[in-house]
Amino acid sequence: MIHDQTLSNGAYVDFKVGKDSSGTPVITSLTISFDQGKVPIGGIGSTIFREIRTLDLMRLWFIESSRSFLTSNQEKTLRGYVKELNVRRIRDKDKESEYSAFAYFYVKFAEVNPNNPTQRLADDLEKSVKTIQAKLTLARKHGLLTMSSGSGPTGRAHGQLTAKCRRLIMELVGQ
């Protein structure tokens, strides 16, 4: 059987992800196990338990989830497009593609960092927070990123890519 993580003492970690009441993906089940008859002396102590980093587990989940629909090369292409935006002007007809690219990275960061994806995305893309916020507002306005369902607290990271957004992203990466 393939496990999600193996700890230094040979323990296996497996987890499941669900959504909390606001729709944010969270770990809902965490299982630690050993091969039959292979439990080390002391079992799982606090030092070993600290090896389980929920952030790393959520990153693993995101990479393997269906939301990450681009290959690593396609994502590099998209990242290059976004970083190049400082250098060249975008024609009006290409604005939606630009907003789609920002929306893609926002959703990706929101899955892993739901508390402050805009700031982390701004740091990662070397853009200002105001630029990211403006692009996301326009992405929502153009129907590329969904609005909040209203069930979660305001100020919380939210939104999903629409089919139109996915189509534009695939065009950007040459598919």
Secondary structure, DSSP 8 states (H G I E B T S, - for coil): ---SEE-TTS-EEEEEEEE-TTS-EEEEEEEEE--TT---TT-S-HHHHTT--HHHHHHHHHHHSTT--S-HHHHHHHHHHHHHTTTS---GGGHHHHHHHHHHHHHHHHHH-TTSHHHHHHHHHT--HHHHHHHHHHHHHTTSB----SSS-TTS----B-HHHHHHHHHHTT-
